[in-house]
Amino acid sequence: MSRVFHRHTREELPSAAKGEGCYIVDTDGKRYLDASGGAAVSCLGHSHPAVQTAIREQLEQISFAHTGFFSNPPMEALADILIDQAPEGLERVYFVSGGSEAMEAAVKMARQYFLEIGQKQRTKLIARRQSYHGNTLGALSLGGNMWRREPFQPILLENAHHIAPCYAYRDKRHDESEEAYGLRAANELEKKILELGSDTVAAFACEPVVGATAGALPAVPGYLKRIREICDQYGVLLIFDEVMCGMGRTGHLFACAEDGVSPDLLCIAKGLGAGYQPIGALLVAGKIFNAIQQGSGFFQHGHTYMGHPLACAAALAVQKVIRDENLLENVQRRGAELRAALEERFGNHHFVGDIRGRGLFIGIELVADRASKQPFDPKLALHNKIKKKAMQEGLICYPGGGTIDGQQGNHILLAPPFIIDETHIAEIVDKLGRVLDSVFAEAKA
Ligand code: PLP
């Protein structure tokens, strides 16, 4: 009997023994094609020799030196590589150990920035429904997935407010262009800022491409540009959460590059360390760093393992592999192929409402009725069934769902490693086809 407190306390999980490229092998020798990189983490697949070597070499030098006392070479080199490619205006990197920590740091840094510049009344935060920003209390307060928040509502931050997401599949009117819808959706932010009091809002946070709660849902063209304009007009900081969609997943190192919009604070994690080490980071606009440097000189926040040398060495090696093996090109090419193969296989399926995404970040929204877009009855717990059947088939995908009109929606998120080829694509579509046939047959019965 396992003595581990697994999150799904009643589930018996297979034990992962080995990683081989796009596959995980369990202790019984069963192979699983990792078509979601866990939760969009393993962007280089498993056991990449260059990353393994980098970790081993760093281990021989030094594995830990507290950042209150020392900087370290891989941390400095990683910051250089990230800032060299970062969206305009982002000039410094604050390292942490994961996505929730990055979001917590973003919120506290936004708050401290306004204290430093004498605007202490800016205390309110705005985020979007149908979003996920992490499970720690601050990040959960920003998250807009109501079923996740509900049990903890009484202990969440009171000053976090929410607007609608940019969700063209559900919210765009038939007679509306994508651009007109994008403006309408973005203008909700302006309304909320004015309702709360424009000089009381500190920051707005969103995922440029929504991951776990909506299934690779990109903003429509123009939406994020209008969001940037509104933030500038009212002096509100813009936080992009690219924990899932960043680090090459969409075919650009930073997802927001495709929208041509730069935030003031940008959170990354998952693909940064590609699962080889736990690491996250917050990229920070020069104006924020300068305000803190010229003000108190000290960011009042921190964690023991930030800037961990082994984690930074791993992430640095991941970045070098992405660059040396031209993997962003592969993400774009294979992403288009995977999307086309999914469209061909499931595009007209009665229970498939929408196939969407960017690069190798693809979502399939499942609906009980294609015409009305009615979600499945949450009592069916479709996402659990899909995950279980997929594991039986030897396929790792990431089924989930946010709250649609008070109900749990359903989607499958695919985020395979950047190194996939056409045989993996065929295997994903083939296995997913069998999984969905079987789950839908049960749902109909
Ligand atoms: N933000 C987004 C968009 C995420 O998808 C996640 C994790 O799924 C997080 C934040 C939290 O990251 P972590 O689980 O590393 O704390």
Boltz pocket constraint, residues with backbone or C-beta under 6 A from the ligand:
constraints:
  - pocket:
      binder: B
      contacts: [[A, 39], [A, 97], [A, 98], [A, 99], [A, 100], [A, 101], [A, 103], [A, 132], [A, 133], [A, 134], [A, 135], [A, 207], [A, 211], [A, 212], [A, 241], [A, 242], [A, 243], [A, 244], [A, 245], [A, 269], [A, 270]]
      max_distance: 6.0
